[in-house]
Amino acid sequence: MLQLYFSPMACSLASRIALMEAGLDARYHLVHLRTKQVMDDDSDFRGVSPKGAVPVLVLENGERLTECAAVLQYIADRKPETALAPRFGDPDRYRLQEWLSFIGAEIHKAFLFPTFWYKDDGSLAKPRARIPQTLSVPSAHLADRDFLVGNSFTVADAHLTWALLLLRPAGIDVGQWPSLSAYLERMQARPAVKEAIATEMALRKTMAA
């Protein structure tokens, strides 16, 4: 069985969504990212991954896969019939990689990561100034389409859904971009997405208590 190391509402949420959309069973291991502690057994998460970051997907043979884009594509390819990723040879396969790269680099690492992990000593002014321009890209793309790639939900949508969910606590109102607001509402209405978010929000509250 696959195993996912995750932290509630971190980018690993996209992997949970993908697993649930694919109908894949997995064991989930809760990680406290600030203390680098695996909550199951109080072990050091850095023993699982020296990177100290989620997601980490442990495969059935014991190998470990890290980095959100790689984990998402692996999950999608385990169940190709779900069309969570275009098949090899389909030009949209590269569109999927394009969006996963954009979300990971331009929204996650350039804005969300410093916002939630760095003290605001003035250094956040530049990423905050850039985020409207960054979000204008998916906003324009989704103005006349339901999904990022092709005509169905893919793991790129799982990734963007997570990113958009974190905008509000980061101080950005997604309502400024009507197409993104409507997109997020559609994504949250999907049963697997709704369940994944509810599960991780409940865990987050438990950890904060």
Secondary structure as UniProt FT lines:
FT   STRAND          2..6
FT   TURN            8..9
FT   HELIX           12..22
FT   STRAND          26..32
FT   TURN            33..36
FT   STRAND          37..38
FT   TURN            39..42
FT   STRAND          43..44
FT   HELIX           45..47
FT   TURN            50..51
FT   STRAND          56..58
FT   TURN            60..61
FT   STRAND          64..66
FT   HELIX           68..78
FT   HELIX           80..82
FT   TURN            88..89
FT   HELIX           92..102
FT   HELIX           103..112
FT   HELIX           113..117
FT   TURN            123..124
FT   HELIX           125..141
FT   HELIX           142..144
FT   TURN            150..151
FT   HELIX           155..167
FT   TURN            168..171
FT   HELIX           174..176
FT   HELIX           178..188
FT   HELIX           191..208
//
